[in-house]
Amino acid sequence: STREISAGTNPYTITSNTFLVNSSADIVLDAAGSDIVLKKDSVEFGRFSHSGGQLKLKSGANQLFLTASNTNATFNNNLTENNLEVDGTAGVDGNFRVGVSGGSNFTVAASTGNTSVGGTLGVTGNTSVGGTLGVTGATTLASTLGVTGATELDSTLGVDGNLRVGADKFNVTAASGNTQIDGTLEVDGATGIDGNFRVGAGDQSKFTVTASNGNTTVYGTLGVS
């Protein structure tokens, strides 16, 4: 049969040393005031609150830090975690930062989407950049980099494979260093050529300079003013 301890509408206080509740079934806390308050020496340090059928967790002097909505949870402010694994989608409504002891080694600005990487960025798949890509440190690309906007390089660009610009308009072969230019080459400074020099259309040689002896062959008219 049901057993009940009732104080009516009056406060009911139990004072003891260690207080143990041992139930062979569930323990139900039914608070009509919507709050289950946790205290130490009469000072509140946390509470479970009911709101619209959902749970809110509060710490300190009634400070909200977590709101539950069915299977979703929303933190009211910063979340500090040493090891965080997310198996599904992670939505962050504010700025996102990764670092040690308050450092910012990886940041994403919520208002702009600007992303800063303080270390090496390794990409193993295709990468598409719709705007300006600024790289100030080392970047390793194991696959294709597609850029539809402006790209500025403030440091050295190292390419371990072949380099191609446009529809084969400018090609550099990695194995030999052979360079093919289908358009006009403009040079404003000094130009040094360590091998033979040839001018012609296709495989034809209309003007040649042999690197080993300097012999120069002109197949057309040589005009000297």
C-alpha positions in Angstrom: 0.0 0.0 0.0 1.0 3.6 -0.5 3.0 5.3 2.4 3.1 9.1 2.6 4.8 11.8 4.7 2.9 15.1 4.4 3.3 18.5 5.9 0.5 20.0 4.0 1.4 23.4 2.6 4.0 24.0 5.3 7.8 23.7 4.6 9.1 20.3 5.6 12.8 20.1 6.8 14.8 17.0 7.5 18.1 17.5 9.4 20.6 14.7 9.5 24.2 13.8 8.9 24.5 11.6 5.8 21.1 11.2 4.3 20.6 8.1 2.1 17.6 7.4 -0.2 17.7 3.8 -1.4 15.0 2.8 -3.8 14.5 -0.5 -5.6 12.7 1.4 -8.3 12.7 5.0 -9.6 13.1 8.1 -7.5 10.6 10.8 -8.6 11.0 14.5 -7.6 7.8 16.3 -8.3 8.2 20.1 -7.9 5.1 22.1 -8.6 7.2 25.3 -8.5 9.2 24.0 -11.5 12.6 24.2 -9.7 14.7 21.6 -7.9 17.3 23.6 -6.1 20.8 22.3 -4.9 22.4 24.0 -2.0 25.5 23.6 0.3 25.2 25.2 3.7 22.1 27.1 2.6 23.9 28.6 -0.4 22.6 27.6 -3.9 25.0 26.1 -6.3 22.7 24.7 -8.9 19.1 23.9 -9.9 17.0 21.9 -12.4 14.3 24.1 -13.9 11.2 23.2 -15.9 10.3 25.4 -18.8 7.7 24.4 -21.4 8.1 20.8 -20.8 11.9 21.1 -21.3 14.9 21.1 -18.9 17.1 24.0 -18.0 20.3 23.6 -16.0 21.5 26.5 -13.9 24.6 27.0 -11.7 25.6 29.4 -9.0 23.0 32.0 -8.1 20.4 30.8 -10.7 22.6 31.3 -13.7 21.4 29.5 -16.8 24.1 27.5 -18.6 22.3 24.8 -20.6 18.8 24.5 -22.2 17.5 21.3 -23.5 15.0 21.0 -26.3 14.0 17.4 -26.8 17.3 15.8 -28.1 19.0 19.2 -28.7 21.1 21.1 -26.1 22.0 24.8 -26.2 24.8 26.3 -24.1 24.2 29.8 -22.9 27.8 30.9 -23.1 31.3 29.4 -23.5 31.8 25.6 -23.7 35.3 24.4 -22.6 36.1 20.8 -23.5 39.4 19.0 -23.5 38.3 16.2 -25.9 35.1 16.8 -27.9 33.8 14.3 -30.4 30.8 15.2 -32.6 29.2 12.4 -34.6 26.6 14.6 -36.3 26.2 18.2 -37.4 27.7 20.8 -35.1 26.1 24.2 -35.3 27.8 27.2 -33.7 25.9 30.5 -33.6 28.9 32.5 -32.3 32.6 32.7 -33.0 34.5 29.4 -33.0 38.0 29.1 -31.5 40.5 26.3 -31.0 43.5 26.8 -28.8 45.4 26.0 -25.7 45.0 28.1 -22.5 43.0 30.8 -24.3 45.1 30.7 -27.4 43.6 31.1 -30.9 45.3 28.6 -33.2 42.1 28.2 -35.3 39.3 30.7 -35.4 36.1 31.2 -37.4 34.3 34.6 -37.1 30.6 34.1 -37.0 29.7 37.4 -38.7 32.0 37.1 -41.7 33.0 33.4 -41.9 36.6 34.5 -41.9 38.8 31.6 -40.9 42.3 31.8 -39.5 44.6 28.8 -39.3 47.7 29.3 -37.1 49.4 26.1 -38.2 49.7 23.9 -41.2 46.6 23.3 -43.3 46.5 19.9 -44.9 43.9 19.2 -47.5 43.5 15.7 -49.0 40.5 16.4 -51.2 39.3 19.0 -53.7 39.2 22.6 -52.4 37.1 25.4 -54.0 37.8 29.0 -53.1 35.2 31.5 -54.3 37.0 34.6 -53.1 40.5 35.8 -52.2 42.8 33.2 -50.7 45.5 34.6 -48.4 48.2 32.2 -47.3 51.0 33.4 -45.0 52.2 30.0 -43.8 52.8 26.5 -45.1 50.0 24.9 -47.1 50.0 21.3 -48.3 47.6 20.3 -51.0 47.3 16.6 -51.8 44.7 17.1 -54.5 43.2 19.7 -56.8 42.9 23.4 -55.7 40.1 25.2 -57.6 40.2 29.0 -57.4 37.5 31.1 -59.0 38.6 34.4 -57.5 41.8 36.4 -57.0 44.8 34.6 -55.4 47.7 36.5 -53.9 50.9 34.8 -52.7 53.2 36.8 -50.4 55.8 34.1 -50.2 57.3 31.2 -52.2 55.0 28.9 -54.1 56.4 25.3 -54.3 54.8 23.0 -56.8 56.1 19.3 -56.8 54.1 18.4 -59.9 53.4 19.9 -63.3 52.1 23.5 -63.4 49.4 24.5 -65.8 47.7 27.8 -66.4 44.6 28.1 -68.5 43.8 25.6 -71.3 47.4 24.6 -71.7 48.5 28.2 -72.3 51.4 28.1 -69.8 52.9 24.7 -68.8 55.9 23.8 -66.7 56.9 20.1 -66.7 58.1 19.1 -63.2 60.5 16.3 -64.3 62.4 18.5 -66.8 61.6 22.1 -66.1 60.5 22.5 -69.7 58.2 25.6 -70.0 55.7 26.2 -72.7 54.1 29.7 -73.3 51.4 30.0 -76.0 51.1 33.8 -75.6 53.4 36.8 -75.4 56.2 36.8 -72.8 57.0 40.2 -71.4 60.2 40.7 -69.4 61.0 44.1 -67.7 64.3 43.1 -66.2 67.4 41.1 -67.1 66.9 37.7 -68.6 69.4 34.8 -68.2 69.2 31.7 -70.3 71.4 28.7 -69.3 70.5 26.6 -72.4 70.0 27.1 -76.1 67.7 29.8 -77.3 65.2 29.4 -80.2 62.6 31.6 -81.7 60.1 30.1 -84.1 56.6 28.9 -84.7 56.0 25.3 -83.7 59.1 23.2 -84.4 60.6 25.8 -86.8 63.7 27.6 -85.8 63.9 31.2 -87.3 66.4 32.5 -84.7 68.8 30.3 -82.6 71.6 30.8 -80.1 73.7 27.9 -79.1 74.5 28.0 -75.4 77.9 26.2 -75.6 79.6 28.5 -78.1 77.3 31.5 -78.6 76.8 30.7 -82.3 73.7 32.6 -83.6 71.7 31.7 -86.6 69.2 34.2 -88.2 67.0 32.6 -90.9 65.4 35.9 -91.9 66.7 39.4 -92.6 69.0 40.9 -90.0 68.5 44.7 -89.7 71.2 46.7 -88.0 70.6 50.4 -87.4 
